[in-house]
Amino acid sequence: MKSIFDLTKREQRIVIVIVAALVAVAFAKHLLENRSRPLPGGSTPTPTSSPTVHSEEEQPDSDDSR
């Protein structure tokens, strides 16, 4: 009975070519997905919100609660 791992030289080469092709496709897909996403620190700055400071008239009085 032939073992599953007892392959001829030709069969071994075919398996190596198939595995190498799968790795190449996965790597190319990975590169394409990373290029399409913008980097977090990219060239377009994102606006940041600054905290707003309210004057005393705008702040609610704690005495008037209920």
mmCIF file of the N, C-alpha and C atoms, coordinates in Angstrom:
data_MODEL
# 
_entry.id   MODEL 
# 
loop_
_atom_site.group_PDB 
_atom_site.id 
_atom_site.type_symbol 
_atom_site.label_atom_id 
_atom_site.label_alt_id 
_atom_site.label_comp_id 
_atom_site.label_asym_id 
_atom_site.label_entity_id 
_atom_site.label_seq_id 
_atom_site.pdbx_PDB_ins_code 
_atom_site.Cartn_x 
_atom_site.Cartn_y 
_atom_site.Cartn_z 
_atom_site.occupancy 
_atom_site.B_iso_or_equiv 
_atom_site.pdbx_formal_charge 
_atom_site.auth_seq_id 
_atom_site.auth_comp_id 
_atom_site.auth_asym_id 
_atom_site.auth_atom_id 
_atom_site.pdbx_PDB_model_num 
ATOM 1   N N  . MET A 1 1  ? 0.841   -1.171 0.000   1.00 0.00 ? 1  MET A N  1 
ATOM 2   C CA . MET A 1 1  ? 0.000   0.000  0.000   1.00 0.00 ? 1  MET A CA 1 
ATOM 3   C C  . MET A 1 1  ? 0.898   1.251  0.000   1.00 0.00 ? 1  MET A C  1 
ATOM 4   N N  . LYS A 1 2  ? 0.561   2.226  -0.841  1.00 0.00 ? 2  LYS A N  1 
ATOM 5   C CA . LYS A 1 2  ? 1.380   3.426  -0.989  1.00 0.00 ? 2  LYS A CA 1 
ATOM 6   C C  . LYS A 1 2  ? 1.021   4.446  0.086   1.00 0.00 ? 2  LYS A C  1 
ATOM 7   N N  . SER A 1 3  ? 2.032   4.985  0.715   1.00 0.00 ? 3  SER A N  1 
ATOM 8   C CA . SER A 1 3  ? 1.817   6.010  1.734   1.00 0.00 ? 3  SER A CA 1 
ATOM 9   C C  . SER A 1 3  ? 1.442   7.318  1.052   1.00 0.00 ? 3  SER A C  1 
ATOM 10  N N  . ILE A 1 4  ? 0.692   8.153  1.763   1.00 0.00 ? 4  ILE A N  1 
ATOM 11  C CA . ILE A 1 4  ? 0.266   9.433  1.204   1.00 0.00 ? 4  ILE A CA 1 
ATOM 12  C C  . ILE A 1 4  ? 1.448   10.379 1.021   1.00 0.00 ? 4  ILE A C  1 
ATOM 13  N N  . PHE A 1 5  ? 2.514   10.201 1.812   1.00 0.00 ? 5  PHE A N  1 
ATOM 14  C CA . PHE A 1 5  ? 3.678   11.071 1.719   1.00 0.00 ? 5  PHE A CA 1 
ATOM 15  C C  . PHE A 1 5  ? 4.771   10.493 0.825   1.00 0.00 ? 5  PHE A C  1 
ATOM 16  N N  . ASP A 1 6  ? 4.545   9.335  0.271   1.00 0.00 ? 6  ASP A N  1 
ATOM 17  C CA . ASP A 1 6  ? 5.523   8.719  -0.606  1.00 0.00 ? 6  ASP A CA 1 
ATOM 18  C C  . ASP A 1 6  ? 5.234   9.181  -2.034  1.00 0.00 ? 6  ASP A C  1 
ATOM 19  N N  . LEU A 1 7  ? 5.749   10.372 -2.362  1.00 0.00 ? 7  LEU A N  1 
ATOM 20  C CA . LEU A 1 7  ? 5.473   10.973 -3.660  1.00 0.00 ? 7  LEU A CA 1 
ATOM 21  C C  . LEU A 1 7  ? 6.686   10.862 -4.563  1.00 0.00 ? 7  LEU A C  1 
ATOM 22  N N  . THR A 1 8  ? 6.423   10.793 -5.861  1.00 0.00 ? 8  THR A N  1 
ATOM 23  C CA . THR A 1 8  ? 7.521   10.800 -6.816  1.00 0.00 ? 8  THR A CA 1 
ATOM 24  C C  . THR A 1 8  ? 8.084   12.213 -6.925  1.00 0.00 ? 8  THR A C  1 
ATOM 25  N N  . LYS A 1 9  ? 9.224   12.355 -7.588  1.00 0.00 ? 9  LYS A N  1 
ATOM 26  C CA . LYS A 1 9  ? 9.832   13.679 -7.761  1.00 0.00 ? 9  LYS A CA 1 
ATOM 27  C C  . LYS A 1 9  ? 8.870   14.615 -8.494  1.00 0.00 ? 9  LYS A C  1 
ATOM 28  N N  . ARG A 1 10 ? 8.184   14.111 -9.496  1.00 0.00 ? 10 ARG A N  1 
ATOM 29  C CA . ARG A 1 10 ? 7.251   14.948 -10.259 1.00 0.00 ? 10 ARG A CA 1 
ATOM 30  C C  . ARG A 1 10 ? 6.097   15.409 -9.375  1.00 0.00 ? 10 ARG A C  1 
ATOM 31  N N  . GLU A 1 11 ? 5.550   14.515 -8.568  1.00 0.00 ? 11 GLU A N  1 
ATOM 32  C CA . GLU A 1 11 ? 4.444   14.877 -7.671  1.00 0.00 ? 11 GLU A CA 1 
ATOM 33  C C  . GLU A 1 11 ? 4.896   15.881 -6.618  1.00 0.00 ? 11 GLU A C  1 
ATOM 34  N N  . GLN A 1 12 ? 6.121   15.717 -6.108  1.00 0.00 ? 12 GLN A N  1 
ATOM 35  C CA . GLN A 1 12 ? 6.661   16.663 -5.141  1.00 0.00 ? 12 GLN A CA 1 
ATOM 36  C C  . GLN A 1 12 ? 6.780   18.061 -5.738  1.00 0.00 ? 12 GLN A C  1 
ATOM 37  N N  . ARG A 1 13 ? 7.243   18.119 -6.976  1.00 0.00 ? 13 ARG A N  1 
ATOM 38  C CA . ARG A 1 13 ? 7.368   19.424 -7.637  1.00 0.00 ? 13 ARG A CA 1 
ATOM 39  C C  . ARG A 1 13 ? 6.008   20.071 -7.846  1.00 0.00 ? 13 ARG A C  1 
ATOM 40  N N  . ILE A 1 14 ? 5.020   19.278 -8.198  1.00 0.00 ? 14 ILE A N  1 
ATOM 41  C CA . ILE A 1 14 ? 3.671   19.819 -8.394  1.00 0.00 ? 14 ILE A CA 1 
ATOM 42  C C  . ILE A 1 14 ? 3.131   20.384 -7.088  1.00 0.00 ? 14 ILE A C  1 
ATOM 43  N N  . VAL A 1 15 ? 3.333   19.674 -5.983  1.00 0.00 ? 15 VAL A N  1 
ATOM 44  C CA . VAL A 1 15 ? 2.872   20.153 -4.675  1.00 0.00 ? 15 VAL A CA 1 
ATOM 45  C C  . VAL A 1 15 ? 3.604   21.444 -4.301  1.00 0.00 ? 15 VAL A C  1 
ATOM 46  N N  . ILE A 1 16 ? 4.889   21.514 -4.551  1.00 0.00 ? 16 ILE A N  1 
ATOM 47  C CA . ILE A 1 16 ? 5.665   22.716 -4.237  1.00 0.00 ? 16 ILE A CA 1 
ATOM 48  C C  . ILE A 1 16 ? 5.177   23.900 -5.061  1.00 0.00 ? 16 ILE A C  1 
ATOM 49  N N  . VAL A 1 17 ? 4.905   23.680 -6.339  1.00 0.00 ? 17 VAL A N  1 
ATOM 50  C CA . VAL A 1 17 ? 4.420   24.762 -7.201  1.00 0.00 ? 17 VAL A CA 1 
ATOM 51  C C  . VAL A 1 17 ? 3.057   25.249 -6.730  1.00 0.00 ? 17 VAL A C  1 
ATOM 52  N N  . ILE A 1 18 ? 2.176   24.354 -6.349  1.00 0.00 ? 18 ILE A N  1 
ATOM 53  C CA . ILE A 1 18 ? 0.841   24.744 -5.885  1.00 0.00 ? 18 ILE A CA 1 
ATOM 54  C C  . ILE A 1 18 ? 0.935   25.552 -4.587  1.00 0.00 ? 18 ILE A C  1 
ATOM 55  N N  . VAL A 1 19 ? 1.744   25.082 -3.647  1.00 0.00 ? 19 VAL A N  1 
ATOM 56  C CA . VAL A 1 19 ? 1.897   25.796 -2.371  1.00 0.00 ? 19 VAL A CA 1 
ATOM 57  C C  . VAL A 1 19 ? 2.538   27.163 -2.597  1.00 0.00 ? 19 VAL A C  1 
ATOM 58  N N  . ALA A 1 20 ? 3.546   27.231 -3.458  1.00 0.00 ? 20 ALA A N  1 
ATOM 59  C CA . ALA A 1 20 ? 4.188   28.517 -3.747  1.00 0.00 ? 20 ALA A CA 1 
ATOM 60  C C  . ALA A 1 20 ? 3.200   29.484 -4.405  1.00 0.00 ? 20 ALA A C  1 
ATOM 61  N N  . ALA A 1 21 ? 2.345   28.986 -5.297  1.00 0.00 ? 21 ALA A N  1 
ATOM 62  C CA . ALA A 1 21 ? 1.352   29.844 -5.943  1.00 0.00 ? 21 ALA A CA 1 
ATOM 63  C C  . ALA A 1 21 ? 0.347   30.369 -4.928  1.00 0.00 ? 21 ALA A C  1 
ATOM 64  N N  . LEU A 1 22 ? -0.084  29.527 -4.003  1.00 0.00 ? 22 LEU A N  1 
ATOM 65  C CA . LEU A 1 22 ? -1.026  29.973 -2.978  1.00 0.00 ? 22 LEU A CA 1 
ATOM 66  C C  . LEU A 1 22 ? -0.406  31.040 -2.078  1.00 0.00 ? 22 LEU A C  1 
ATOM 67  N N  . VAL A 1 23 ? 0.852   30.857 -1.709  1.00 0.00 ? 23 VAL A N  1 
ATOM 68  C CA . VAL A 1 23 ? 1.536   31.851 -0.879  1.00 0.00 ? 23 VAL A CA 1 
ATOM 69  C C  . VAL A 1 23 ? 1.688   33.163 -1.640  1.00 0.00 ? 23 VAL A C  1 
ATOM 70  N N  . ALA A 1 24 ? 2.031   33.090 -2.923  1.00 0.00 ? 24 ALA A N  1 
ATOM 71  C CA . ALA A 1 24 ? 2.187   34.308 -3.724  1.00 0.00 ? 24 ALA A CA 1 
ATOM 72  C C  . ALA A 1 24 ? 0.873   35.061 -3.865  1.00 0.00 ? 24 ALA A C  1 
ATOM 73  N N  . VAL A 1 25 ? -0.214  34.352 -4.070  1.00 0.00 ? 25 VAL A N  1 
ATOM 74  C CA . VAL A 1 25 ? -1.535  34.996 -4.189  1.00 0.00 ? 25 VAL A CA 1 
ATOM 75  C C  . VAL A 1 25 ? -1.923  35.649 -2.867  1.00 0.00 ? 25 VAL A C  1 
ATOM 76  N N  . ALA A 1 26 ? -1.698  34.968 -1.760  1.00 0.00 ? 26 ALA A N  1 
ATOM 77  C CA . ALA A 1 26 ? -2.041  35.537 -0.454  1.00 0.00 ? 26 ALA A CA 1 
ATOM 78  C C  . ALA A 1 26 ? -1.195  36.782 -0.161  1.00 0.00 ? 26 ALA A C  1 
ATOM 79  N N  . PHE A 1 27 ? 0.081   36.754 -0.519  1.00 0.00 ? 27 PHE A N  1 
ATOM 80  C CA . PHE A 1 27 ? 0.951   37.909 -0.289  1.00 0.00 ? 27 PHE A CA 1 
ATOM 81  C C  . PHE A 1 27 ? 0.537   39.091 -1.161  1.00 0.00 ? 27 PHE A C  1 
ATOM 82  N N  . ALA A 1 28 ? 0.202   38.827 -2.419  1.00 0.00 ? 28 ALA A N  1 
ATOM 83  C CA . ALA A 1 28 ? -0.243  39.896 -3.318  1.00 0.00 ? 28 ALA A CA 1 
ATOM 84  C C  . ALA A 1 28 ? -1.550  40.507 -2.823  1.00 0.00 ? 28 ALA A C  1 
ATOM 85  N N  . LYS A 1 29 ? -2.455  39.674 -2.353  1.00 0.00 ? 29 LYS A N  1 
ATOM 86  C CA . LYS A 1 29 ? -3.722  40.186 -1.813  1.00 0.00 ? 29 LYS A CA 1 
ATOM 87  C C  . LYS A 1 29 ? -3.466  41.053 -0.589  1.00 0.00 ? 29 LYS A C  1 
ATOM 88  N N  . HIS A 1 30 ? -2.559  40.629 0.253   1.00 0.00 ? 30 HIS A N  1 
ATOM 89  C CA . HIS A 1 30 ? -2.203  41.399 1.450   1.00 0.00 ? 30 HIS A CA 1 
ATOM 90  C C  . HIS A 1 30 ? -1.636  42.768 1.072   1.00 0.00 ? 30 HIS A C  1 
ATOM 91  N N  . LEU A 1 31 ? -0.744  42.803 0.094   1.00 0.00 ? 31 LEU A N  1 
ATOM 92  C CA . LEU A 1 31 ? -0.158  44.069 -0.339  1.00 0.00 ? 31 LEU A CA 1 
ATOM 93  C C  . LEU A 1 31 ? -1.200  44.996 -0.938  1.00 0.00 ? 31 LEU A C  1 
ATOM 94  N N  . LEU A 1 32 ? -2.102  44.468 -1.749  1.00 0.00 ? 32 LEU A N  1 
ATOM 95  C CA . LEU A 1 32 ? -3.136  45.301 -2.364  1.00 0.00 ? 32 LEU A CA 1 
ATOM 96  C C  . LEU A 1 32 ? -4.085  45.878 -1.321  1.00 0.00 ? 32 LEU A C  1 
ATOM 97  N N  . GLU A 1 33 ? -4.429  45.096 -0.312  1.00 0.00 ? 33 GLU A N  1 
ATOM 98  C CA . GLU A 1 33 ? -5.319  45.600 0.734   1.00 0.00 ? 33 GLU A CA 1 
ATOM 99  C C  . GLU A 1 33 ? -4.627  46.687 1.553   1.00 0.00 ? 33 GLU A C  1 
ATOM 100 N N  . ASN A 1 34 ? -3.345  46.557 1.819   1.00 0.00 ? 34 ASN A N  1 
ATOM 101 C CA . ASN A 1 34 ? -2.627  47.563 2.602   1.00 0.00 ? 34 ASN A CA 1 
ATOM 102 C C  . ASN A 1 34 ? -2.418  48.847 1.815   1.00 0.00 ? 34 ASN A C  1 
ATOM 103 N N  . ARG A 1 35 ? -2.249  48.763 0.520   1.00 0.00 ? 35 ARG A N  1 
ATOM 104 C CA . ARG A 1 35 ? -2.077  49.970 -0.291  1.00 0.00 ? 35 ARG A CA 1 
ATOM 105 C C  . ARG A 1 35 ? -3.368  50.744 -0.421  1.00 0.00 ? 35 ARG A C  1 
ATOM 106 N N  . SER A 1 36 ? -4.511  50.065 -0.421  1.00 0.00 ? 36 SER A N  1 
ATOM 107 C CA . SER A 1 36 ? -5.785  50.757 -0.605  1.00 0.00 ? 36 SER A CA 1 
ATOM 108 C C  . SER A 1 36 ? -6.222  51.485 0.664   1.00 0.00 ? 36 SER A C  1 
ATOM 109 N N  . ARG A 1 37 ? -5.731  51.051 1.827   1.00 0.00 ? 37 ARG A N  1 
ATOM 110 C CA . ARG A 1 37 ? -6.078  51.721 3.082   1.00 0.00 ? 37 ARG A CA 1 
ATOM 111 C C  . ARG A 1 37 ? -5.153  52.894 3.332   1.00 0.00 ? 37 ARG A C  1 
ATOM 112 N N  . PRO A 1 38 ? -5.694  54.068 3.678   1.00 0.00 ? 38 PRO A N  1 
ATOM 113 C CA . PRO A 1 38 ? -4.808  55.190 4.009   1.00 0.00 ? 38 PRO A CA 1 
ATOM 114 C C  . PRO A 1 38 ? -4.143  54.966 5.354   1.00 0.00 ? 38 PRO A C  1 
ATOM 115 N N  . LEU A 1 39 ? -2.951  55.478 5.490   1.00 0.00 ? 39 LEU A N  1 
ATOM 116 C CA . LEU A 1 39 ? -2.220  55.337 6.745   1.00 0.00 ? 39 LEU A CA 1 
ATOM 117 C C  . LEU A 1 39 ? -2.823  56.243 7.809   1.00 0.00 ? 39 LEU A C  1 
ATOM 118 N N  . PRO A 1 40 ? -2.774  55.853 9.083   1.00 0.00 ? 40 PRO A N  1 
ATOM 119 C CA . PRO A 1 40 ? -3.343  56.700 10.137  1.00 0.00 ? 40 PRO A CA 1 
ATOM 120 C C  . PRO A 1 40 ? -2.659  58.057 10.231  1.00 0.00 ? 40 PRO A C  1 
ATOM 121 N N  . GLY A 1 41 ? -1.380  58.147 10.006  1.00 0.00 ? 41 GLY A N  1 
ATOM 122 C CA . GLY A 1 41 ? -0.660  59.412 10.059  1.00 0.00 ? 41 GLY A CA 1 
ATOM 123 C C  . GLY A 1 41 ? -0.389  59.924 8.661   1.00 0.00 ? 41 GLY A C  1 
ATOM 124 N N  . GLY A 1 42 ? -1.369  59.813 7.779   1.00 0.00 ? 42 GLY A N  1 
ATOM 125 C CA . GLY A 1 42 ? -1.187  60.162 6.381   1.00 0.00 ? 42 GLY A CA 1 
ATOM 126 C C  . GLY A 1 42 ? -0.997  61.643 6.138   1.00 0.00 ? 42 GLY A C  1 
ATOM 127 N N  . SER A 1 43 ? -0.974  62.016 4.884   1.00 0.00 ? 43 SER A N  1 
ATOM 128 C CA . SER A 1 43 ? -0.696  63.393 4.507   1.00 0.00 ? 43 SER A CA 1 
ATOM 129 C C  . SER A 1 43 ? -1.884  64.317 4.749   1.00 0.00 ? 43 SER A C  1 
ATOM 130 N N  . THR A 1 44 ? -3.096  63.762 4.862   1.00 0.00 ? 44 THR A N  1 
ATOM 131 C CA . THR A 1 44 ? -4.260  64.607 5.115   1.00 0.00 ? 44 THR A CA 1 
ATOM 132 C C  . THR A 1 44 ? -4.533  64.623 6.611   1.00 0.00 ? 44 THR A C  1 
ATOM 133 N N  . PRO A 1 45 ? -4.297  65.744 7.263   1.00 0.00 ? 45 PRO A N  1 
ATOM 134 C CA . PRO A 1 45 ? -4.520  65.808 8.708   1.00 0.00 ? 45 PRO A CA 1 
ATOM 135 C C  . PRO A 1 45 ? -6.010  65.790 9.032   1.00 0.00 ? 45 PRO A C  1 
ATOM 136 N N  . THR A 1 46 ? -6.351  65.120 10.090  1.00 0.00 ? 46 THR A N  1 
ATOM 137 C CA . THR A 1 46 ? -7.741  65.083 10.525  1.00 0.00 ? 46 THR A CA 1 
ATOM 138 C C  . THR A 1 46 ? -7.949  66.173 11.566  1.00 0.00 ? 46 THR A C  1 
ATOM 139 N N  . PRO A 1 47 ? -9.065  66.885 11.486  1.00 0.00 ? 47 PRO A N  1 
ATOM 140 C CA . PRO A 1 47 ? -9.292  67.952 12.455  1.00 0.00 ? 47 PRO A CA 1 
ATOM 141 C C  . PRO A 1 47 ? -9.535  67.374 13.845  1.00 0.00 ? 47 PRO A C  1 
ATOM 142 N N  . THR A 1 48 ? -8.958  68.009 14.818  1.00 0.00 ? 48 THR A N  1 
ATOM 143 C CA . THR A 1 48 ? -9.151  67.574 16.196  1.00 0.00 ? 48 THR A CA 1 
ATOM 144 C C  . THR A 1 48 ? -10.011 68.602 16.906  1.00 0.00 ? 48 THR A C  1 
ATOM 145 N N  . SER A 1 49 ? -10.874 68.113 17.749  1.00 0.00 ? 49 SER A N  1 
ATOM 146 C CA . SER A 1 49 ? -11.745 69.038 18.470  1.00 0.00 ? 49 SER A CA 1 
ATOM 147 C C  . SER A 1 49 ? -11.056 69.491 19.749  1.00 0.00 ? 49 SER A C  1 
ATOM 148 N N  . SER A 1 50 ? -11.185 70.759 20.022  1.00 0.00 ? 50 SER A N  1 
ATOM 149 C CA . SER A 1 50 ? -10.606 71.293 21.245  1.00 0.00 ? 50 SER A CA 1 
ATOM 150 C C  . SER A 1 50 ? -11.712 71.455 22.271  1.00 0.00 ? 50 SER A C  1 
ATOM 151 N N  . PRO A 1 51 ? -11.405 71.342 23.532  1.00 0.00 ? 51 PRO A N  1 
ATOM 152 C CA . PRO A 1 51 ? -12.452 71.484 24.547  1.00 0.00 ? 51 PRO A CA 1 
ATOM 153 C C  . PRO A 1 51 ? -12.994 72.917 24.554  1.00 0.00 ? 51 PRO A C  1 
ATOM 154 N N  . THR A 1 52 ? -14.306 73.014 24.722  1.00 0.00 ? 52 THR A N  1 
ATOM 155 C CA . THR A 1 52 ? -14.931 74.338 24.746  1.00 0.00 ? 52 THR A CA 1 
ATOM 156 C C  . THR A 1 52 ? -14.990 74.837 26.180  1.00 0.00 ? 52 THR A C  1 
ATOM 157 N N  . VAL A 1 53 ? -14.719 76.097 26.342  1.00 0.00 ? 53 VAL A N  1 
ATOM 158 C CA . VAL A 1 53 ? -14.742 76.719 27.657  1.00 0.00 ? 53 VAL A CA 1 
ATOM 159 C C  . VAL A 1 53 ? -15.990 77.590 27.721  1.00 0.00 ? 53 VAL A C  1 
ATOM 160 N N  . HIS A 1 54 ? -16.843 77.304 28.692  1.00 0.00 ? 54 HIS A N  1 
ATOM 161 C CA . HIS A 1 54 ? -18.074 78.063 28.863  1.00 0.00 ? 54 HIS A CA 1 
ATOM 162 C C  . HIS A 1 54 ? -17.865 79.178 29.885  1.00 0.00 ? 54 HIS A C  1 
ATOM 163 N N  . SER A 1 55 ? -18.476 80.281 29.592  1.00 0.00 ? 55 SER A N  1 
ATOM 164 C CA . SER A 1 55 ? -18.397 81.371 30.567  1.00 0.00 ? 55 SER A CA 1 
ATOM 165 C C  . SER A 1 55 ? -19.333 81.063 31.736  1.00 0.00 ? 55 SER A C  1 
ATOM 166 N N  . GLU A 1 56 ? -19.243 81.846 32.796  1.00 0.00 ? 56 GLU A N  1 
ATOM 167 C CA . GLU A 1 56 ? -20.046 81.588 33.988  1.00 0.00 ? 56 GLU A CA 1 
ATOM 168 C C  . GLU A 1 56 ? -21.537 81.738 33.714  1.00 0.00 ? 56 GLU A C  1 
ATOM 169 N N  . GLU A 1 57 ? -21.927 82.611 32.773  1.00 0.00 ? 57 GLU A N  1 
ATOM 170 C CA . GLU A 1 57 ? -23.345 82.790 32.479  1.00 0.00 ? 57 GLU A CA 1 
ATOM 171 C C  . GLU A 1 57 ? -23.933 81.578 31.777  1.00 0.00 ? 57 GLU A C  1 
ATOM 172 N N  . GLU A 1 58 ? -23.117 80.862 31.005  1.00 0.00 ? 58 GLU A N  1 
ATOM 173 C CA . GLU A 1 58 ? -23.631 79.721 30.259  1.00 0.00 ? 58 GLU A CA 1 
ATOM 174 C C  . GLU A 1 58 ? -23.723 78.462 31.118  1.00 0.00 ? 58 GLU A C  1 
ATOM 175 N N  . GLN A 1 59 ? -22.949 78.386 32.176  1.00 0.00 ? 59 GLN A N  1 
ATOM 176 C CA . GLN A 1 59 ? -22.961 77.188 33.004  1.00 0.00 ? 59 GLN A CA 1 
ATOM 177 C C  . GLN A 1 59 ? -24.187 77.208 33.911  1.00 0.00 ? 59 GLN A C  1 
ATOM 178 N N  . PRO A 1 60 ? -24.879 76.062 34.024  1.00 0.00 ? 60 PRO A N  1 
ATOM 179 C CA . PRO A 1 60 ? -26.059 76.034 34.894  1.00 0.00 ? 60 PRO A CA 1 
ATOM 180 C C  . PRO A 1 60 ? -25.660 76.131 36.360  1.00 0.00 ? 60 PRO A C  1 
ATOM 181 N N  . ASP A 1 61 ? -26.478 76.810 37.130  1.00 0.00 ? 61 ASP A N  1 
ATOM 182 C CA . ASP A 1 61 ? -26.241 76.944 38.560  1.00 0.00 ? 61 ASP A CA 1 
ATOM 183 C C  . ASP A 1 61 ? -26.608 75.647 39.257  1.00 0.00 ? 61 ASP A C  1 
ATOM 184 N N  . SER A 1 62 ? -25.781 75.240 40.204  1.00 0.00 ? 62 SER A N  1 
ATOM 185 C CA . SER A 1 62 ? -26.072 74.019 40.936  1.00 0.00 ? 62 SER A CA 1 
ATOM 186 C C  . SER A 1 62 ? -27.200 74.242 41.959  1.00 0.00 ? 62 SER A C  1 
ATOM 187 N N  . ASP A 1 63 ? -27.505 75.509 42.305  1.00 0.00 ? 63 ASP A N  1 
ATOM 188 C CA . ASP A 1 63 ? -28.559 75.808 43.272  1.00 0.00 ? 63 ASP A CA 1 
ATOM 189 C C  . ASP A 1 63 ? -29.947 75.623 42.656  1.00 0.00 ? 63 ASP A C  1 
ATOM 190 N N  . ASP A 1 64 ? -30.080 75.764 41.344  1.00 0.00 ? 64 ASP A N  1 
ATOM 191 C CA . ASP A 1 64 ? -31.372 75.710 40.694  1.00 0.00 ? 64 ASP A CA 1 
ATOM 192 C C  . ASP A 1 64 ? -31.795 74.303 40.312  1.00 0.00 ? 64 ASP A C  1 
ATOM 193 N N  . SER A 1 65 ? -31.040 73.294 40.673  1.00 0.00 ? 65 SER A N  1 
ATOM 194 C CA . SER A 1 65 ? -31.416 71.962 40.264  1.00 0.00 ? 65 SER A CA 1 
ATOM 195 C C  . SER A 1 65 ? -32.587 71.475 41.095  1.00 0.00 ? 65 SER A C  1 
ATOM 196 N N  . ARG A 1 66 ? -33.717 71.297 40.461  1.00 0.00 ? 66 ARG A N  1 
ATOM 197 C CA . ARG A 1 66 ? -34.978 70.794 41.016  1.00 0.00 ? 66 ARG A CA 1 
ATOM 198 C C  . ARG A 1 66 ? -35.448 71.639 42.138  1.00 0.00 ? 66 ARG A C  1 
# 
